[in-house]
Amino acid sequence: MEQKELLSFFALGGIHGLPYESWDQAFGKTTQKAGYCTHGSNVFPTWHRAYVALFEVIFVLFLVKIYLMSTSS
């Protein structure tokens, strides 16, 4: 997957912190180069759980893709 793709590891890393780029034209990006993550905030656990859930969904999608490729031949 190319770095410029929305669901690439590179792009998803930008949601949390590096690279310091907006993700899918989302608002709320800080100018302090801190990413979207709410470290040190009361909402950190819920924010981070949603972020990890996104990784989990993408991981399952890749597993399904690999499974389908292996059973089609």
Contacts in CASP RR format, 6 or more apart in sequence:
PFRMAT RR
TARGET T0000
AUTHOR 0000-0000-0000
METHOD contacts of the structure
MODEL  1
MEQKELLSFFALGGIHGLPYESWDQAFGKTTQKAGYCTHGSNVFPTWHRA
YVALFEVIFVLFLVKIYLMSTSS
1 7 0 8 1.000
1 8 0 8 1.000
1 9 0 8 1.000
2 8 0 8 1.000
3 10 0 8 1.000
3 11 0 8 1.000
4 11 0 8 1.000
5 11 0 8 1.000
6 23 0 8 1.000
6 24 0 8 1.000
7 58 0 8 1.000
10 19 0 8 1.000
11 21 0 8 1.000
11 23 0 8 1.000
12 23 0 8 1.000
12 54 0 8 1.000
12 55 0 8 1.000
12 58 0 8 1.000
13 19 0 8 1.000
14 20 0 8 1.000
14 21 0 8 1.000
14 23 0 8 1.000
14 35 0 8 1.000
14 36 0 8 1.000
15 23 0 8 1.000
15 35 0 8 1.000
15 36 0 8 1.000
15 37 0 8 1.000
15 51 0 8 1.000
15 54 0 8 1.000
16 35 0 8 1.000
16 36 0 8 1.000
16 37 0 8 1.000
16 51 0 8 1.000
17 34 0 8 1.000
17 35 0 8 1.000
17 36 0 8 1.000
17 37 0 8 1.000
20 33 0 8 1.000
20 35 0 8 1.000
22 29 0 8 1.000
23 36 0 8 1.000
26 36 0 8 1.000
28 36 0 8 1.000
29 35 0 8 1.000
29 36 0 8 1.000
37 44 0 8 1.000
37 47 0 8 1.000
37 48 0 8 1.000
37 51 0 8 1.000
38 44 0 8 1.000
38 47 0 8 1.000
38 48 0 8 1.000
41 47 0 8 1.000
END
